[in-house]
Amino acid sequence: MRRLIGLCVAIVMTLSVVIVANAQSSSECILVAPTNQGEIAAIFLEGDSVNVPPQNIILNCDADPGELAAIERAASPDLNTLLPIPNNPDGLAESQSGYGIVNTSFANLRSGPGPAYTRVAVVRGSTPLVILGQNDIQTWWYVQVGNVRGWIWNEIIVLRGDVSDVPVIATEPDITPPTLYVGFTGNPIYDALSTTGEVVCTTQGGLEYEILGRNLSATYYYVEAPCIDGEMATGWIQAIAGIVRNPAGVIIPVMN
């Protein structure tokens, strides 16, 4: 079975130059490339290849390793930014030897193969997907939609054609940070752990605030929040003002 265990440790990057390393056997190869979103790596078995549209770049063991950067994942957007909803030109995905179709009303593309990683785009149901790679247990697929590349869960797509020759891909993902969703405008954040503290600003509602810390009893959170004047500020807000979202299970540090 193809494995990515220790992949980033096993590959040595020298002076940021892309290298090709021999993999676990002579019938495999590993391509690694630096990108703006961290390193990307691909394990190709003998006969594996992927065609990257629209330039039709062929990636395989014989490819120029620098071309691997052509499938760089999408950047994670800032918090509270509307996600793109890309689509592929008619017939593009279907022209590949194998492709996927979104099998739910809407689906997230993520920066890594798991629900703990940031969302980079949303795709509509029935959207055809160009499949560029897979994780090592085929539970997530690395796909391209328009000019956006990210990971989608296997259980919400339908596969068409032959995808047996796509490589195992590893990207450097971004963890979704813990946030406090606050529904109403007008909640104050304070400079201290008390409602008698100085009000730093009054915040905008209907948004997520990144949680930077908490008090021991988790009745207050230290957040970075947008103020009603448009400025960003940090301070303490009562936990009852919102709902904590922490899909990655990040440990929130105690700050008092």
Secondary structure, DSSP 8 states (H G I E B T S, - for coil): ----TTHHHH---BTTB-EEEE-SSTTEEEEEEEETTEEEEEEEETT--EEETTTTEEESTTS-GGGGGGG-------TT---------TTTGGGSSEEEEE-SSEEEEESSSSTTB-EEEEEETT-EEEEEEE-TTSSEEEEEETTEEEEEEGGGEEEEE--TT--EEEE---B---EEEE-STT-EEESSSSTTS-EEEEB-SSEEEEEEEE-TTSSEEEEEEEBTTS-EEEEEEEGGGSEEE-TT-----B--
